[in-house]
Amino acid sequence: MKKPLLYLFFSVGFYFAQAQSLYNKNNTLSIGNGTVLFVADSIINDGLIINNGDIHVGGIWQNNDTYEPGQGQLTLTSSQTQIINHNNQSFTRLAISGGGTKIFGADITIENELEMNAGILKSDGDAKIIIEDGATIIGGSSSSYIEGPLYHVGTGNKYFPVGVNNVFLPVELLDIQGATPTTGILVNAPNPNLEVDASLTAVTDQQYWELDVLAGSFDNAQIKLPVVEELFLETIQDAVVVQSPDLNTPFASLGGTSITGDVMDGSVTSEALATQSFFTIGKSSGETIANINVYNAISPNGDSINDFLKIENIELYPNNFITVYTRWGDKVFEQAGYNNIEHVFEGKSNLGKNRQLLEGTYYYVVEKGDGSKNESGFIVIRY
């Protein structure tokens, strides 16, 4: 027997209303403050819904036209799979309950509050959740997390209750710095990049987290990662946060601090600042990476003595990036992966016209690529 549809073409306010299904066609449906509207099955909106109350929906939420969130809340209640097609609009408050999977096929923006009680918010394709600056996420657990890209707008501390493959793998970014960034976290499994630098002996093969900046600029933050059944670690004290600019470059250690729990259920926070795109859990080699030492005079005259800018221990920082400027601030040289072998500065510009630089004083910046502070200073070219 076909389930009846309830057509509402009037304002609802200050009471409880129930319906099996609801189809709002070319009309305005206004849910007033204090009203709870229970719809056991689906809601299809081809008109205008203004929500200052609480809408509970047990089936598909199909918003084809306009939803004005007002001060209201939408609560997804089914223990079965629910589809959310929201037309790239905003919710003031969205609550996840019932325990089923809630599949969203378009971007969702949360203006005030996302409440994760029971159920998985799962992205279909590239759809993402965006939490506005000042909005909050309540909850998050092994029974309620986001499987897909989750973004926060703004600086400061941000919480990302993400997970994958029925595993809750939440991330915290602490003291985000930047210019009005919209910063996202996505967790993937398994981890295909098991290459490490000298600061590590291994990384987990289970999962990795990707950091993405949708808008603004992200300068850095500390990052806190969960440790979940990481049996490649002997103890939780071996755990460090590691980062890499891509999945083809060896991971480098960011160190570990504020370590909690054990290798089955714990967490670790990076000691250095996170500056790259990919992160996971690593095992420290116990070796202290030596500081770099820049030999600040070069004489590229072909006598094999000080012919290039030597940077001692730079090979221990494979994600490095070197820049050289004139004393007036004009950039004349840049090099990723400087290694004192084939990637070196020999007193020649590699930007614009390749030319031998004049004698004089120049300024260098060394980005080590491990989240630590840049090194800078002066070098002198003499022939």
C-alpha positions in Angstrom: 0.0 0.0 0.0 1.3 3.4 -1.0 2.2 5.7 1.9 0.1 8.9 1.9 1.8 12.3 1.5 0.9 15.2 3.7 0.6 18.5 1.8 1.1 21.5 4.1 0.3 24.9 2.7 0.1 26.8 6.0 2.2 28.1 8.8 2.9 25.7 11.6 3.7 27.0 15.1 3.8 26.2 18.8 2.6 22.6 18.8 3.6 19.1 17.7 2.7 17.9 14.2 3.1 14.4 12.7 3.1 13.2 9.1 4.1 10.0 7.3 5.7 11.9 4.4 5.7 15.6 3.5 5.8 17.2 0.1 5.9 21.0 0.0 5.2 22.1 -3.5 5.5 25.8 -4.5 4.4 27.0 -1.1 5.8 28.4 2.2 6.0 26.1 5.1 6.9 27.9 8.3 7.7 26.0 11.5 7.4 28.3 14.5 9.5 28.5 17.6 8.6 25.7 20.0 7.1 23.5 17.2 8.3 19.9 16.6 7.4 18.4 13.3 7.8 14.6 13.1 7.9 13.1 9.6 8.3 9.3 9.7 9.3 9.0 6.1 10.7 11.6 3.6 10.4 15.3 3.2 10.6 16.8 -0.4 10.8 20.6 -0.6 9.9 22.3 -3.9 9.0 25.5 -2.2 10.2 27.5 0.8 10.6 26.0 4.3 11.3 28.4 7.1 12.5 26.6 10.3 12.5 28.2 13.7 11.5 24.9 15.4 12.6 21.3 15.2 12.0 19.1 12.2 12.5 15.3 12.7 12.8 13.3 9.5 13.1 9.5 9.2 13.6 9.2 5.5 15.1 11.2 2.6 15.6 15.0 3.1 15.3 16.3 -0.5 15.6 20.1 -0.6 15.1 21.1 -4.2 14.3 24.8 -3.6 14.9 27.0 -0.5 15.4 26.1 3.1 15.8 29.1 5.5 17.3 27.6 8.7 16.2 30.5 11.0 16.9 29.4 14.6 15.7 25.9 13.9 17.1 22.4 13.9 16.9 19.5 11.6 17.2 16.1 13.2 17.9 12.9 11.2 16.3 10.0 13.1 16.4 6.8 11.2 18.3 3.7 12.1 18.4 2.9 8.4 20.3 4.7 5.6 19.1 8.2 4.9 19.8 10.4 1.9 20.4 14.2 2.4 20.2 16.3 -0.7 20.4 19.8 0.6 21.1 22.0 -2.5 24.4 23.4 -1.0 22.5 25.4 1.6 23.0 25.9 5.4 21.6 24.4 8.6 21.6 26.5 11.8 21.5 23.3 13.8 21.8 19.7 12.5 21.5 16.7 14.8 22.4 13.1 13.9 20.6 10.3 15.7 19.0 6.9 15.1 22.3 5.2 14.3 22.0 4.8 10.5 24.2 6.1 7.8 23.3 9.6 6.6 24.6 10.1 3.0 25.0 13.7 1.9 25.4 14.4 -1.8 25.9 18.2 -1.6 27.9 20.5 0.6 26.4 21.3 4.0 27.3 24.4 6.0 26.7 24.5 9.7 26.0 28.0 11.1 25.6 27.2 14.8 25.8 23.5 15.9 26.3 20.0 14.6 25.3 17.4 17.2 26.7 13.9 16.6 24.7 11.4 18.8 24.3 8.2 16.8 24.9 7.7 13.1 27.5 8.2 10.4 27.5 11.3 8.1 29.0 9.9 4.9 30.0 12.0 1.9 28.9 10.9 -1.6 31.6 12.0 -4.0 33.3 15.3 -3.0 30.5 16.7 -0.8 31.8 18.3 2.3 30.8 19.6 5.7 31.8 23.2 6.5 31.6 24.5 10.1 31.4 28.3 10.3 33.6 30.2 12.6 32.0 30.2 16.0 29.9 27.1 15.3 30.5 24.0 17.4 30.5 20.2 17.1 29.0 18.3 20.0 29.7 14.6 20.3 31.6 12.3 18.0 32.3 8.7 18.8 32.8 5.3 17.3 29.0 5.2 16.7 28.8 8.8 15.3 31.4 10.4 13.1 32.0 12.0 9.6 33.3 9.9 6.8 34.3 12.5 4.3 35.9 16.0 4.2 35.2 18.2 7.2 36.2 21.9 7.2 36.4 24.5 9.9 36.4 28.3 9.2 38.8 30.4 11.3 41.8 30.2 13.6 42.3 28.7 17.1 41.5 25.2 18.2 39.3 23.0 15.9 37.9 19.5 16.4 37.4 17.1 13.5 35.3 14.0 14.5 36.2 12.0 11.4 36.5 8.3 10.8 36.7 5.6 8.1 35.8 1.9 7.7 33.9 1.8 11.0 36.9 3.3 13.0 36.6 6.6 14.8 39.8 8.6 14.1 39.3 12.2 15.4 41.8 15.0 14.8 42.4 18.2 16.6 44.2 21.2 15.2 45.5 23.4 18.0 46.1 27.1 17.7 45.6 27.4 13.9 47.5 30.4 12.5 46.7 32.1 9.3 44.5 34.6 7.5 40.8 33.5 7.8 41.6 29.9 6.8 39.0 27.3 5.9 40.9 24.2 6.9 39.8 20.6 6.2 40.7 17.1 7.4 39.9 13.9 5.5 41.0 10.5 6.7 41.8 7.7 4.3 42.8 4.0 4.6 45.1 2.2 4.1 48.3 4.3 4.1 50.2 3.7 0.8 53.4 5.6 1.8 55.6 3.7 4.1 58.8 5.6 3.3 60.5 7.4 6.3 63.5 9.7 6.9 66.2 9.1 9.4 64.1 10.4 12.3 61.8 7.4 12.0 61.9 3.6 11.9 58.4 3.1 10.5 54.9 4.5 10.0 51.5 2.9 10.3 50.1 1.2 7.3 46.5 1.6 8.5 45.5 5.2 7.7 46.6 8.7 7.0 45.0 12.1 7.3 45.0 14.8 4.6 44.9 18.5 5.5 43.4 20.8 2.9 42.9 24.6 2.8 39.7 25.6 1.0 40.1 29.3 1.4 42.3 31.9 3.1 45.8 30.9 4.2 46.8 28.2 6.8 50.2 29.0 8.3 50.6 26.2 10.9 49.1 24.5 13.9 49.9 21.6 16.2 48.1 18.5 15.3 46.7 15.8 17.7 46.2 12.3 16.2 44.6 9.2 17.7 46.6 6.0 18.2 44.2 3.0 17.5 45.6 -0.5 17.6 49.0 0.5 16.3 50.8 -2.8 17.0 53.9 -1.7 15.1 54.7 0.5 18.2 56.2 -1.2 21.2 54.9 1.4 23.6 52.8 4.5 23.3 56.0 6.5 24.1 57.4 5.5 20.7 54.6 7.3 18.9 55.2 10.6 17.0 53.2 12.6 14.5 54.7 12.5 11.1 54.1 14.6 8.0 54.9 14.7 4.2 54.0 17.1 1.4 52.7 14.2 -0.7 52.4 10.5 -0.7 55.6 9.9 -2.7 57.9 11.7 -0.3 59.2 10.1 2.9 57.5 11.0 6.1 59.4 13.2 8.6 58.8 13.4 12.3 57.1 16.3 14.1 57.8 14.7 17.4 55.4 13.7 20.1 54.0 15.4 23.2 50.9 15.2 25.4 50.9 11.4 24.9 47.9 9.6 26.4 46.6 6.0 26.7 48.4 3.1 25.0 49.0 1.6 21.6 45.4 0.2 21.4 43.7 3.4 22.4 45.7 6.6 22.8 46.7 9.9 21.3 49.8 12.0 20.5 50.2 15.7 19.7 52.9 17.0 17.4 55.8 18.8 19.1 56.7 20.8 16.0 54.1 22.6 13.9 52.2 21.0 11.1 52.9 22.6 7.8 52.4 19.9 5.2 49.4 18.1 3.7 49.7 14.5 4.8 49.9 13.1 8.4 50.0 9.8 10.2 51.5 8.0 13.2 55.1 7.1 13.2 57.7 5.3 15.4 60.6 7.4 16.4 64.1 6.2 15.6 65.3 7.8 18.8 67.9 9.8 16.8 68.1 13.5 17.3 68.2 15.2 14.0 71.2 17.6 13.9 70.8 21.3 13.3 71.8 22.6 9.9 74.8 24.8 9.5 75.0 27.2 6.6 78.6 28.0 5.4 78.0 31.7 4.6 80.7 32.4 2.0 81.1 31.0 -1.5 83.6 31.7 -4.2 82.3 30.1 -7.4 85.5 30.5 -9.4 86.1 26.9 -10.4 88.9 26.0 -8.0 86.7 23.4 -6.2 87.0 25.4 -3.0 83.7 26.8 -1.7 82.3 26.7 -5.2 78.7 26.3 -3.9 76.6 27.1 -0.8 77.2 24.2 1.6 74.5 23.5 4.1 75.6 20.9 6.6 73.0 18.3 7.6 70.5 19.5 5.0 70.1 16.0 3.6 68.4 15.1 6.9 65.5 17.4 5.8 64.5 16.0 2.4 61.4 18.2 2.3 63.5 21.4 2.5 63.1 24.5 0.3 65.9 27.1 -0.1 65.5 30.7 -1.3 68.1 33.4 -1.9 67.4 37.1 -2.2 69.4 40.2 -3.0 70.0 42.7 -0.2 67.0 44.6 -1.6 64.7 41.7 -1.3 64.6 40.5 -4.9 64.4 36.7 -5.2 67.2 35.3 -7.4 67.3 31.5 -6.5 65.0 28.8 -5.2 65.4 25.1 -4.8 63.4 22.3 -3.4 65.3 19.3 -2.0 68.7 21.1 -1.7 71.2 18.3 -1.1 74.8 19.6 -1.5 75.2 17.4 -4.6 73.2 18.2 -7.8 70.8 20.7 -6.2 73.1 23.5 -5.1 73.5 27.3 -5.3 76.6 28.3 -7.2 76.2 32.0 -7.3 73.8 31.9 -10.3 70.2 33.0 -10.5 67.8 30.3 -11.6 64.8 32.6 -11.9 64.1 34.4 -15.2 67.4 34.7 -17.1 70.0 32.3 -15.7 72.9 34.6 -14.9 76.0 34.8 -12.7 75.3 37.0 -9.7 77.5 40.0 -8.8 79.8 39.9 -5.8 78.2 41.0 -2.6 75.9 40.1 0.2 72.8 38.1 -0.2 70.0 36.8 2.1 69.0 33.1 2.4 65.9 31.4 3.9 65.9 27.6 4.7 62.6 26.0 5.1 63.4 22.6 6.6 59.9 21.1 5.8 59.5 19.4 9.1 57.3 22.1 10.7 60.2 23.7 12.6 61.1 27.4 12.4 62.8 28.6 9.2 66.5 29.3 9.3 67.8 32.6 7.7 70.9 34.7 7.4 73.4 36.3 5.1 75.9 34.8 2.6 78.7 36.6 0.8 79.7 35.9 -2.8 83.3 36.5 -3.7 85.1 35.5 -7.0 
